[in-house]
Amino acid sequence: MNLFMSKLVNGILELIIVSFIPFMTWLIWRRKKVGFFDWIGLKKVQTKNISQLLQIILGMALVFLLFSVVLFSWFDPSKTATADFSGKGIGALPAILAYAILGTALPEEIFFRGFLLKRLQGKLGFLGANLIQSLLFGLIHALMFIQLIGFLKAVMIFAFISLIAYVFGAINEKKAGGSILPSVFIHAFANTAAGLCLAISLI
């Protein structure tokens, strides 16, 4: 229970901190024209082909999960944010979900695909905006790991995470009517599964 409460509180704080800039930007410039949740893409998915979208989401979730497992094999997982789950068993699932959804997936998707991509799109078009958000997302993740795994593997992380982020942006904007829910689900699923693998000592 202590682990769950810790991850829940940390996740809520992370969500609040990361959402501060998007919220203040909306409050100052867009409050009278559109609701905050619609503005950042936290809205119902709009698609004409839900089965195709579900297949894409499932496929991307599996690719992201496989990359996460490979990533954990490169270094000591005890030095990562998910180290607290190691060996805790299935009982750690509520804490893993709090971490995966509130601590990583939701804040990161709100900021990068919900705020950054959507705001840049009006100035740079979809391709330019999606490229910038994906490269920044990849860079931040590479810098987080560079001391643990070295420059070469950090470059590989940068390339792969940037590609994943680019695909996330494309799925949201081109397949889901601008909703960030598909990428939130993929992100949360992969992080939950990776955390669970650590908890039951599969990795």
C-alpha positions as CSV (number, residue, x, y, z in Angstrom):
1,M,0.0,0.0,0.0
2,N,2.9,2.4,0.8
3,L,4.3,1.8,-2.7
4,F,0.9,2.4,-4.3
5,M,0.4,5.7,-2.3
6,S,3.9,6.9,-3.2
7,K,3.4,6.2,-6.9
8,L,-0.1,7.7,-6.9
9,V,1.1,10.9,-5.2
10,N,4.2,11.2,-7.4
11,G,2.1,10.6,-10.5
12,I,-0.5,13.2,-9.6
13,L,2.3,15.7,-8.9
14,E,4.0,14.9,-12.2
15,L,0.7,15.3,-14.0
16,I,0.1,18.7,-12.4
17,I,3.6,20.0,-13.0
18,V,3.8,18.9,-16.6
19,S,0.3,20.2,-17.3
20,F,1.1,23.7,-15.8
21,I,2.5,25.2,-19.0
22,P,-0.2,23.9,-21.3
23,F,-2.9,24.9,-18.9
24,M,-1.5,28.5,-18.4
25,T,-1.1,28.9,-22.2
26,W,-4.7,27.8,-22.7
27,L,-6.0,30.0,-19.9
28,I,-4.3,33.1,-21.3
29,W,-5.0,32.7,-25.0
30,R,-7.6,30.1,-25.8
31,R,-10.0,29.8,-22.7
32,K,-12.9,31.6,-24.4
33,K,-12.7,29.6,-27.7
34,V,-12.2,26.0,-26.7
35,G,-12.3,23.8,-23.6
36,F,-8.9,22.8,-22.1
37,F,-9.4,19.0,-22.6
38,D,-10.4,19.5,-26.3
39,W,-7.5,21.9,-26.8
40,I,-4.9,19.3,-25.7
41,G,-6.6,16.4,-27.3
42,L,-8.1,14.6,-24.3
43,K,-11.2,13.9,-26.1
44,K,-13.2,11.1,-27.7
45,V,-11.5,9.3,-30.6
46,Q,-13.0,10.2,-34.0
47,T,-12.4,7.6,-36.7
48,K,-14.3,5.9,-39.5
49,N,-12.4,2.7,-39.1
50,I,-12.2,1.7,-35.4
51,S,-11.0,-1.8,-36.1
52,Q,-8.0,-0.6,-38.1
53,L,-7.2,1.9,-35.3
54,L,-7.4,-0.8,-32.7
55,Q,-5.0,-3.0,-34.7
56,I,-2.6,-0.1,-35.1
57,I,-2.8,0.6,-31.3
58,L,-2.2,-3.0,-30.4
59,G,0.7,-3.4,-32.8
60,M,2.4,-0.2,-31.6
61,A,1.8,-1.3,-27.9
62,L,3.6,-4.6,-28.6
63,V,6.5,-2.9,-30.4
64,F,6.9,-0.4,-27.6
65,L,6.8,-3.2,-25.0
66,L,9.5,-5.2,-26.9
67,F,11.7,-2.2,-27.1
68,S,11.2,-1.6,-23.3
69,V,12.3,-5.2,-22.6
70,V,15.4,-4.8,-24.8
71,L,16.2,-1.5,-23.1
72,F,16.0,-3.1,-19.6
73,S,18.5,-5.8,-20.8
74,W,21.1,-3.1,-21.5
75,F,21.6,-2.0,-17.9
76,D,20.8,-2.7,-14.3
77,P,17.1,-2.1,-13.9
78,S,17.6,-1.2,-10.3
79,K,18.8,2.2,-11.5
80,T,15.5,3.0,-13.3
81,A,12.3,4.6,-12.2
82,T,10.6,1.2,-12.2
83,A,13.2,-0.3,-9.8
84,D,10.7,0.0,-6.9
85,F,8.6,-2.8,-8.5
86,S,11.4,-5.3,-8.9
87,G,10.4,-8.7,-7.3
88,K,7.3,-7.3,-5.7
89,G,5.0,-9.7,-7.5
90,I,1.5,-9.1,-8.9
91,G,0.5,-7.2,-5.8
92,A,2.5,-4.3,-7.2
93,L,0.1,-3.8,-10.1
94,P,-1.9,-0.9,-8.6
95,A,1.4,1.0,-8.0
96,I,2.6,0.1,-11.5
97,L,-0.6,1.4,-13.0
98,A,-0.4,4.7,-11.0
99,Y,3.2,5.1,-12.3
100,A,2.5,4.1,-15.9
101,I,-0.7,6.2,-16.3
102,L,-0.3,9.2,-14.0
103,G,3.5,9.3,-13.8
104,T,4.5,8.8,-17.4
105,A,1.9,8.2,-20.1
106,L,-0.6,10.9,-19.4
107,P,1.8,13.8,-18.6
108,E,4.1,13.0,-21.4
109,E,1.4,12.6,-24.0
110,I,-0.4,15.7,-22.8
111,F,2.8,17.8,-23.1
112,F,4.4,16.3,-26.3
113,R,1.4,15.1,-28.4
114,G,-1.3,17.2,-26.8
115,F,0.4,20.6,-26.3
116,L,3.7,20.8,-28.3
117,L,2.5,19.0,-31.5
118,K,-0.8,20.8,-31.7
119,R,0.6,24.2,-31.0
120,L,3.5,23.9,-33.5
121,Q,1.2,22.4,-36.2
122,G,-0.4,25.7,-36.9
123,K,3.0,27.3,-37.7
124,L,5.0,24.4,-39.2
125,G,2.3,22.0,-40.5
126,F,1.9,18.5,-39.4
127,L,5.2,17.1,-40.7
128,G,7.4,19.8,-39.2
129,A,5.6,19.9,-35.9
130,N,5.5,16.1,-35.5
131,L,9.2,15.9,-36.3
132,I,10.2,18.5,-33.7
133,Q,8.0,17.0,-30.9
134,S,9.4,13.5,-31.7
135,L,13.0,14.6,-31.7
136,L,12.6,16.4,-28.4
137,F,10.9,13.4,-26.9
138,G,13.7,11.1,-28.1
139,L,16.4,13.5,-26.9
140,I,15.0,13.8,-23.4
141,H,14.8,10.0,-23.0
142,A,18.4,9.5,-24.4
143,L,19.8,12.0,-22.0
144,M,18.1,10.2,-19.1
145,F,19.9,7.0,-19.9
146,I,23.3,8.2,-21.4
147,Q,25.2,7.8,-18.1
148,L,23.8,4.3,-17.5
149,I,24.4,2.8,-21.0
150,G,26.9,5.0,-22.8
151,F,26.7,7.2,-25.9
152,L,26.2,4.6,-28.6
153,K,23.2,2.9,-26.9
154,A,21.8,6.3,-26.0
155,V,21.9,7.3,-29.7
156,M,20.0,4.1,-30.4
157,I,17.4,5.0,-27.8
158,F,17.1,8.5,-29.2
159,A,16.5,7.1,-32.7
160,F,13.9,4.5,-31.6
161,I,12.0,6.7,-29.1
162,S,11.9,9.5,-31.7
163,L,10.4,7.1,-34.2
164,I,7.9,5.9,-31.7
165,A,6.9,9.5,-30.8
166,Y,6.6,10.4,-34.5
167,V,4.2,7.4,-35.0
168,F,2.3,8.4,-31.9
169,G,1.7,11.8,-33.3
170,A,0.7,10.4,-36.7
171,I,-1.8,7.9,-35.1
172,N,-3.4,10.6,-33.0
173,E,-3.7,13.3,-35.7
174,K,-4.3,11.2,-38.8
175,K,-6.2,8.2,-37.4
176,A,-8.0,9.4,-34.2
177,G,-9.2,12.9,-35.1
178,G,-6.7,14.6,-33.0
179,S,-7.4,12.6,-29.8
180,I,-4.3,11.7,-27.7
181,L,-6.0,8.8,-26.2
182,P,-4.4,6.2,-28.5
183,S,-0.9,7.2,-27.6
184,V,-1.8,7.5,-23.9
185,F,-3.1,3.9,-24.1
186,I,0.0,2.6,-26.0
187,H,2.4,4.4,-23.6
188,A,0.6,3.3,-20.5
189,F,0.3,-0.3,-21.7
190,A,4.0,-0.7,-22.5
191,N,5.0,0.9,-19.2
192,T,2.6,-1.2,-17.2
193,A,3.7,-4.4,-18.9
194,A,7.4,-3.5,-18.4
195,G,6.8,-2.7,-14.8
196,L,4.9,-6.0,-14.3
197,C,7.7,-8.0,-15.9
198,L,10.1,-6.5,-13.4
199,A,7.6,-7.2,-10.5
200,I,7.4,-10.9,-11.4
201,S,11.1,-11.1,-12.2
202,L,10.8,-11.8,-15.9
203,I,13.4,-9.1,-16.6
